[in-house]
Amino acid sequence: MDMSPSYELPHDLRNIVSLRGRILITQALILAVEELSKVEGVHRQVGNIADMQLILDSDFAIDTRD
């Protein structure tokens, strides 16, 4: 499985947030995407889900799941 990021965030953002912070943000985004994806109909936040997924697919995210 290719684990290389498909999108690169600005380097400034990665330098501001600590390694631990990036791990925590990644974990929060994973849970948020999972929960928001359960919403159906007009209340589904499609744009927010897409933006969160973009961050998760970037080189900013550090996924520690096995």
Residue frames relative to the residue before (quaternion, step in Angstrom):
aa qw qx qy qz dx dy dz
M 1.0000 0.0000 0.0000 0.0000 0.00 0.00 0.00
D 0.3977 -0.7262 0.5158 0.2201 3.56 -0.85 1.03
M 0.1542 -0.8211 0.5471 0.0516 3.58 -0.54 1.17
S 0.4469 0.6967 -0.4651 0.3140 3.61 1.22 0.11
P 0.5270 -0.6541 0.4390 0.3188 3.57 -1.02 0.82
S 0.3603 -0.7346 0.5321 0.2176 3.55 -1.08 0.71
Y 0.7678 0.2045 -0.1187 0.5955 3.57 1.28 -0.20
E 0.2093 -0.7881 0.5687 0.1082 3.57 -0.93 0.85
L 0.3087 -0.7456 0.5659 0.1693 3.56 -0.75 1.08
P 0.6602 -0.4949 0.3664 0.4301 3.59 -1.22 0.37
H 0.5589 -0.6321 0.4284 0.3233 3.56 -1.01 0.85
D 0.5762 0.6001 -0.3822 0.4023 3.60 1.06 -0.66
L 0.6517 0.5238 -0.3192 0.4461 3.59 0.94 -0.84
R 0.6714 0.4889 -0.2964 0.4715 3.57 0.93 -0.86
N 0.6702 0.5012 -0.3031 0.4557 3.61 1.05 -0.65
I 0.6373 0.5340 -0.3285 0.4481 3.61 1.12 -0.58
V 0.7472 0.3733 -0.1979 0.5130 3.57 0.94 -0.91
S 0.4574 -0.6960 0.4863 0.2644 3.57 -0.87 0.99
L 0.6842 -0.4583 0.3696 0.4305 3.55 -1.31 0.25
R 0.6595 0.5024 -0.2986 0.4728 3.58 0.91 -0.94
G 0.6396 0.5323 -0.3135 0.4575 3.57 1.02 -0.82
R 0.6514 0.5107 -0.3120 0.4663 3.57 0.99 -0.83
I 0.6318 0.5169 -0.3323 0.4725 3.60 1.04 -0.75
L 0.6728 0.4988 -0.2961 0.4592 3.59 0.89 -0.92
I 0.6491 0.5038 -0.3163 0.4742 3.58 0.95 -0.84
T 0.6313 0.5305 -0.3295 0.4599 3.58 0.99 -0.79
Q 0.6605 0.5005 -0.3099 0.4660 3.59 0.89 -0.90
A 0.6592 0.5082 -0.3066 0.4617 3.58 0.95 -0.85
L 0.6642 0.5022 -0.3060 0.4615 3.58 0.95 -0.84
I 0.6117 0.5455 -0.3496 0.4538 3.60 1.01 -0.76
L 0.6867 0.4703 -0.2791 0.4789 3.57 0.88 -0.97
A 0.6479 0.5267 -0.3220 0.4462 3.59 0.95 -0.84
V 0.6569 0.4987 -0.3141 0.4703 3.60 0.90 -0.87
E 0.6411 0.5261 -0.3264 0.4535 3.58 0.95 -0.86
E 0.7116 0.4519 -0.2637 0.4690 3.60 0.86 -0.95
L 0.6703 0.4951 -0.3055 0.4607 3.60 0.89 -0.87
S 0.6258 0.5511 -0.3342 0.4393 3.58 1.11 -0.62
K 0.5974 0.5774 -0.3550 0.4286 3.60 1.23 -0.36
V 0.5845 0.5824 -0.3671 0.4294 3.59 1.23 -0.46
E 0.1881 -0.7957 0.5699 0.0819 3.54 -0.93 0.92
G 0.7780 0.3827 -0.2587 0.4259 3.52 -1.30 0.29
V 0.8247 -0.2793 0.1946 0.4517 3.51 -1.31 -0.51
H 0.6361 0.5480 -0.3291 0.4321 3.59 1.19 -0.35
R 0.4912 0.6524 -0.4368 0.3773 3.58 1.26 -0.12
Q 0.3118 -0.7711 0.5334 0.1536 3.57 -0.78 1.04
V 0.1486 -0.8560 0.4915 0.0595 3.52 0.51 1.28
G 0.6723 0.5053 -0.2996 0.4505 3.60 0.90 -0.89
N 0.6619 0.4960 -0.3063 0.4713 3.57 0.96 -0.84
I 0.6309 0.5238 -0.3299 0.4677 3.58 0.98 -0.82
A 0.6629 0.5091 -0.3024 0.4582 3.59 0.92 -0.91
D 0.6613 0.5027 -0.3080 0.4637 3.59 0.96 -0.86
M 0.6487 0.5081 -0.3127 0.4725 3.58 0.99 -0.84
Q 0.6536 0.5083 -0.3122 0.4657 3.57 0.97 -0.82
L 0.6034 0.5557 -0.3497 0.4525 3.57 1.09 -0.70
I 0.6550 0.4906 -0.3070 0.4858 3.58 0.98 -0.82
L 0.6569 0.5110 -0.3122 0.4582 3.58 0.98 -0.84
D 0.6926 0.4599 -0.2714 0.4850 3.59 1.11 -0.62
S 0.5890 0.5990 -0.3583 0.4074 3.58 1.28 -0.13
D 0.6379 -0.5182 0.4058 0.3999 3.54 -1.34 -0.01
F 0.5005 0.6441 -0.4267 0.3906 3.62 1.27 0.02
A 0.6795 0.5256 -0.2853 0.4250 3.56 0.95 -0.94
I 0.0931 -0.7542 0.6483 0.0467 3.53 -1.13 0.83
D 0.1035 -0.8194 0.5638 0.0112 3.56 -0.15 1.32
T 0.1538 -0.8200 0.5485 0.0560 3.57 -0.59 1.16
R 0.4094 0.7025 -0.4893 0.3155 3.59 1.22 0.23
D 0.4744 -0.6717 0.4938 0.2826 3.55 -1.14 0.64
